[in-house]
């Protein structure tokens, strides 16, 4: 699956749940920007690689800011 190589793709499989999702499209897998193989499985999207890299960087910045905020909160408390 091409999405496996994408930084926006997330897969989980644990004791109580399993699934996959795209950080841009969610877990619906029915966006017109996604494409399927002959079996109907979503295998990628038509989004430009640069847009994906930008969205990934923005997500990383968001998580870093959230972690920084949590660390400040622990130090203040």
C-alpha positions as CSV (number, residue, x, y, z in Angstrom):
1,X,0.0,0.0,0.0
2,X,1.4,3.3,-1.0
3,X,0.0,5.1,2.0
4,X,2.2,3.0,4.3
5,X,5.1,5.1,3.1
6,X,3.3,8.4,3.7
7,X,4.0,10.2,6.9
8,X,0.2,11.1,7.2
9,X,-0.8,7.4,7.3
10,X,-1.4,5.8,10.7
11,X,-2.2,2.1,11.5
12,X,-2.9,0.5,14.8
13,X,-3.6,-3.0,16.0
14,X,-4.0,-3.6,19.7
15,X,-6.0,-5.8,22.1
16,X,-9.2,-3.9,21.7
17,X,-9.1,-2.2,18.3
18,X,-7.5,-2.0,14.9
19,X,-7.7,0.4,12.1
20,X,-6.0,2.8,9.8
21,X,-6.4,6.5,9.0
22,X,-4.9,9.4,7.1
23,X,-4.1,12.5,9.1
24,X,-5.5,14.6,6.2
25,X,-8.5,12.6,5.2
26,X,-9.4,10.8,8.5
27,X,-10.6,7.2,8.4
28,X,-13.3,7.5,5.8
29,X,-11.2,6.4,2.8
30,X,-13.8,7.8,0.4
31,X,-12.2,11.1,-0.6
32,X,-12.1,11.9,-4.3
33,X,-8.4,12.7,-3.9
34,X,-7.6,9.1,-2.9
35,X,-7.3,6.3,-5.5
36,X,-7.9,2.6,-5.3
37,X,-6.4,-0.6,-6.7
38,X,-8.4,-3.0,-8.8
39,X,-9.8,-4.6,-5.6
40,X,-11.1,-1.3,-4.3
41,X,-8.5,-0.8,-1.6
42,X,-7.3,2.7,-1.2
43,X,-3.6,2.7,-2.1
44,X,-2.7,6.4,-2.3
45,X,-3.8,9.9,-3.0
46,X,-3.4,12.6,-5.7
47,X,-2.1,15.2,-3.2
48,X,1.3,16.7,-4.1
49,X,4.2,15.4,-2.0
50,X,5.1,18.9,-1.0
51,X,1.6,19.5,0.5
52,X,1.9,16.3,2.4
53,X,5.4,17.3,3.7
54,X,4.1,20.7,4.8
55,X,1.1,19.1,6.6
56,X,3.5,16.7,8.3
57,X,5.8,19.5,9.4
58,X,2.8,21.5,10.8
59,X,1.6,18.5,12.7
60,X,5.0,18.0,14.2
61,X,5.1,21.7,15.3
62,X,1.7,21.3,16.8
63,X,2.7,18.3,18.8
64,X,6.0,19.9,19.9
65,X,4.1,23.0,21.1
66,X,1.7,20.8,23.0
67,X,4.5,18.8,24.6
68,X,6.3,22.1,25.6
69,X,3.0,23.4,27.1
70,X,2.7,20.2,29.2
71,X,6.3,20.4,30.3
72,X,5.8,24.0,31.5
73,X,2.6,22.9,33.3
74,X,4.5,20.2,35.2
75,X,7.3,22.6,36.2
76,X,4.8,25.2,37.4
77,X,2.8,22.7,39.4
